[in-house]
């Protein structure tokens, strides 16, 4: 079969003024070339389009992805420790605590009272192998919150070995934060765990923390004070994890107290109260009088 592209129109014919109506598209120029030629052109254009997308890079791709959602007040990453010290019971206490907090009326009310009345939430389970357990999901109603809470509550258990907090932050920096699918007034990472970083990571925890903060993201800490590191973990989070304007650390007195702590923490993070940490706790106590505040005089065991 003779390739129809051989029988081209003379070059001068392509230089003649085009009198066809606007909007007919590129393929109307190839009426005389046949279906095979048009198929070749279509394939070529598809390849060129993919090449352009690949050349955009992750930052421009993230900007394009933001067209998927309307603007939100907060893009919140919930980073949950699933290392070897977290057994089935502790895992369920964390997931049920996060779920109950997200669907709590006080938390939902804080979301709806924001300037945009919506947030984005992503949940990352981390140890030596961080992974996205719940991808970016919009919450703009009680129904949205209940649906996300149900997904989190019923997540299959994710396990790991070591407490590689620096590697987790690098994963967020490379894979999660650049993919926020909407313009957000603020980006917040909520890190919880029951131990300090114990991995031989290529980058130190404070260094990757500073890099993320430099891009405009706030990192808050929720150390779980249970086990051998309970006496020192809160101060370690203060020095190595939290970062950014208004960042704070709010500890949980063990895994049983995790649900209370994460609920208070969400209210502070979502409302973005521009106050010192001590006043933040007072503010959350006013928003949720039925939940007792953390006892600052507690013993760390």
C-alpha positions in Angstrom: 0.0 0.0 0.0 1.3 3.4 -0.9 1.7 5.8 2.1 -0.8 8.6 1.5 1.7 11.1 3.0 3.7 10.7 -0.3 0.9 12.4 -2.2 1.1 15.7 -0.5 -0.3 18.9 -1.7 2.2 21.3 -3.1 3.8 23.6 -0.5 2.3 26.6 -2.1 -1.2 25.2 -1.4 -0.4 25.3 2.3 0.5 28.9 2.1 -2.8 30.0 0.6 -5.2 31.8 2.9 -7.4 29.6 4.9 -11.1 30.3 4.3 -12.6 27.6 6.5 -14.5 28.7 9.5 -12.5 29.2 12.7 -12.6 26.4 15.3 -12.6 23.5 12.7 -9.4 22.3 14.3 -6.1 20.9 13.1 -7.3 17.8 11.5 -9.4 19.7 8.9 -6.1 20.6 7.3 -5.5 16.9 6.5 -8.8 16.0 4.7 -6.9 15.0 1.6 -4.4 12.8 3.4 -6.7 9.9 4.5 -7.4 8.2 7.7 -4.0 6.6 8.1 -2.2 10.0 7.9 -4.6 11.5 10.4 -4.0 8.6 12.8 -0.3 9.2 12.6 -0.7 12.9 13.3 -2.9 12.1 16.3 -0.4 9.7 17.7 2.4 12.3 17.3 0.4 15.0 19.1 -0.3 12.6 22.0 3.4 11.9 22.4 4.2 15.6 22.2 1.6 16.3 24.9 3.0 13.7 27.3 6.5 15.1 26.7 5.4 18.6 27.6 3.7 17.3 30.8 6.9 15.4 31.8 9.0 18.5 31.3 6.8 20.6 33.6 8.4 19.2 36.7 6.7 18.4 40.0 6.0 22.0 41.1 4.3 23.0 37.9 2.4 19.7 37.9 1.2 20.5 41.4 -0.1 23.8 40.2 -2.0 22.1 37.4 -3.4 19.6 39.9 -4.8 22.4 42.0 -7.5 22.9 39.5 -9.2 19.7 40.8 -10.6 21.4 43.9 -11.8 24.8 45.1 -9.5 26.6 47.5 -9.3 25.4 51.1 -8.2 26.9 54.4 -5.8 24.1 55.4 -4.1 21.2 53.7 -3.4 18.8 56.6 -1.1 15.8 56.5 -1.7 13.4 59.4 1.5 11.4 59.8 0.9 8.4 62.1 3.6 6.1 63.6 3.2 2.4 62.7 6.7 1.2 63.7 7.4 -2.0 65.6 6.4 -0.5 69.0 2.8 0.0 67.7 0.9 -3.2 68.1 -2.6 -3.9 67.0 -4.2 -2.3 70.0 -2.1 0.9 69.7 -2.7 1.0 66.0 -6.5 0.9 66.5 -6.3 3.5 69.3 -4.6 5.9 66.9 -6.9 5.3 63.9 -10.1 5.4 66.0 -8.9 8.5 67.7 -8.2 10.3 64.4 -11.6 9.2 63.0 -13.5 10.3 66.1 -11.7 13.7 66.1 -12.4 14.4 62.4 -16.1 13.7 62.7 -16.4 15.5 66.1 -18.9 18.4 65.9 -16.4 20.9 67.4 -13.8 20.0 64.8 -16.3 20.1 61.9 -17.6 23.4 63.2 -14.1 24.8 63.1 -13.7 23.6 59.5 -16.9 25.2 58.4 -16.2 28.5 60.1 -13.0 29.0 58.1 -12.7 31.5 55.3 -13.2 28.8 52.7 -15.2 26.5 54.9 -13.2 23.5 53.8 -9.9 21.6 54.4 -8.0 18.9 52.6 -6.7 15.8 54.6 -4.2 13.2 53.8 -3.1 10.4 56.1 0.4 8.9 55.9 1.4 5.8 57.9 5.1 5.9 58.6 7.9 3.7 60.0 10.9 2.7 57.8 8.5 2.5 54.8 6.1 5.5 54.7 3.0 5.2 52.6 -0.1 7.1 51.9 -3.1 5.4 53.6 -5.6 8.1 52.7 -4.9 10.4 49.7 -6.0 14.0 49.7 -9.7 14.2 50.5 -11.8 17.3 50.8 -13.9 17.9 54.0 -16.5 20.7 53.6 -19.5 19.2 55.5 -20.3 16.9 58.4 -21.1 14.2 55.7 -17.6 14.6 54.2 -16.0 14.3 57.7 -18.0 11.2 58.5 -17.1 9.5 55.3 -13.3 10.2 55.8 -13.6 9.1 59.4 -15.1 5.8 58.3 -12.3 5.1 55.9 -9.7 5.8 58.5 -11.5 3.8 61.2 -11.6 0.7 58.9 -8.1 0.9 57.5 -6.3 -2.5 57.5 -3.3 -2.5 59.8 -0.1 -1.1 58.3 3.1 -2.3 60.0 6.8 -1.4 59.9 10.1 -1.7 61.8 12.0 1.4 62.7 11.1 4.9 63.6 12.5 6.7 60.5 11.0 10.2 61.1 13.5 12.0 58.9 12.8 9.6 56.0 9.1 10.2 56.5 9.5 14.0 56.3 11.5 13.6 53.1 8.8 11.4 51.7 6.2 14.1 52.5 8.4 16.7 50.9 8.9 14.7 47.7 5.6 12.8 47.3 2.8 14.3 49.4 3.1 18.1 49.8 3.7 18.8 46.1 0.5 17.0 45.2 -1.9 19.1 47.2 -4.8 19.4 44.7 -6.1 22.9 45.7 -4.8 26.3 46.7 -4.5 26.2 50.5 -4.1 29.2 52.8 -1.7 27.1 54.9 -0.1 23.6 54.8 0.3 21.7 58.1 2.0 18.5 58.9 0.8 16.8 62.1 3.4 14.3 63.2 2.7 11.8 66.0 4.9 9.0 67.4 6.1 7.2 70.5 9.9 7.5 69.9 12.7 9.6 68.4 14.2 8.9 65.0 16.3 5.7 65.3 17.3 5.3 61.7 20.6 6.0 60.0 19.0 8.4 57.5 20.9 10.3 54.9 19.5 13.5 56.2 19.1 14.7 59.8 15.6 15.3 61.1 16.1 19.0 61.8 17.6 19.5 58.3 14.6 18.1 56.4 12.3 19.8 58.9 13.9 23.1 58.0 13.6 22.4 54.3 9.9 21.7 54.5 9.3 24.8 56.7 11.3 26.9 54.2 8.7 26.0 51.6 6.0 27.5 53.8 4.6 24.4 55.6 4.1 24.2 59.3 5.0 21.1 61.3 3.4 20.3 64.6 4.2 17.4 66.9 2.1 15.0 69.0 4.6 12.8 71.0 2.9 9.8 72.6 4.5 9.6 76.1 4.4 5.9 76.7 7.4 3.5 76.9 11.1 4.0 77.5 11.3 7.4 75.8 8.4 9.0 77.6 10.6 11.2 79.8 12.5 12.8 76.9 10.3 12.5 73.8 8.4 15.8 74.2 11.6 17.9 74.4 13.0 15.9 71.4 9.9 16.8 69.4 10.3 20.5 70.4 13.9 20.6 69.2 13.8 18.3 66.1 10.2 18.1 64.7 8.1 21.3 65.2 8.8 24.2 62.9 7.3 27.2 61.2 5.3 30.2 62.4 3.0 29.3 65.3 4.1 25.6 65.4 3.6 23.7 68.6 3.9 20.4 70.3 1.0 18.9 72.2 1.7 15.6 73.9 -0.6 12.6 74.6 -0.2 10.8 77.9 0.1 7.4 76.3 -1.9 5.8 73.5 -5.1 5.8 75.6 -4.9 9.6 75.6 -4.2 9.9 71.9 -7.8 10.6 70.9 -8.2 13.5 73.3 -4.9 15.0 72.2 -5.5 14.7 68.4 -8.9 16.2 68.8 -7.6 19.3 70.6 -4.7 19.5 68.1 -7.0 19.5 65.1 -9.1 22.4 66.4 -5.9 24.4 67.0 -4.4 23.6 63.6 -7.6 24.1 61.6 -8.5 27.3 63.3 -4.9 28.6 63.0 -5.1 30.5 66.2 -2.2 33.0 66.2 -1.5 32.7 69.9 1.3 31.2 72.1 1.0 27.5 73.0 -0.3 28.0 76.5 -3.2 30.2 75.2 -3.9 27.7 72.4 -4.7 25.1 75.0 -7.0 27.5 76.8 -8.7 28.3 73.5 -9.3 24.6 72.7 -10.6 24.1 76.2 -13.2 26.8 75.6 -14.1 25.2 72.3 -14.5 21.8 73.9 -15.4 22.2 77.6 -16.4 18.6 77.9 -12.9 17.5 77.1 -10.4 18.0 80.0 -7.2 19.8 79.1 -3.8 18.2 79.5 -2.5 18.2 83.0 0.8 20.0 82.8 1.8 18.6 86.2 1.5 14.9 85.1 4.4 12.6 85.7 6.2 11.2 82.6 6.8 7.5 82.9 
